[in-house]
């Protein structure tokens, strides 16, 4: 029996379960969904003051799932850390910490029977966009693709030229400051890359049709670039 046949037999039905994964001394909670026939799974790196329950993350995840891509929505911070961060705002900008946890989640996925054959992608928003790029730089060819939604890729700093994963930066046309930061970071990337401006959209893509366009762009990017292992 070939490896591909074994993988297909394991995924005779979709996988949907709550998960707990370790990163250093903490345990993080998440929701894993892998549809039948998926070739890859996208890990979400949420941004400032957000979580896996964010309606925007959930909406984008549903679009990826409907396109045949697996998703792992998980909390980058524990509940105690979320309380601390709500008070200080510090942890959401600790890019190194967030990236380490994203790397730990990627390794966890690769150890799961339903995930060991899947390509890995990242979908980051706000500061999670920077964490996704840092993690992709650290993991090299392990990560196929990154999508940053209204992200802060500039906060990835010196890691930007090291990113190998195909990277799409999505920014609202009217999100002037973040658009400028994305354009500057875009110039430092040496990988396959694109930058997409969503017309008449601001930072949170709350305008009619804006988030749907983000989801469409992300789903298409991952369909093009995720490859089974």
Beta strands, then each sheet from edge to edge (+ up, - down):
strand 1: 15-23
strand 2: 26-34
strand 3: 40-45
strand 4: 70-74
strand 5: 119-125
strand 6: 143-149
strand 7: 166-172
strand 8: 193-198
sheet 1: 1+ 2- 4+ 3+ 5+ 6+ 7+ 8+
end
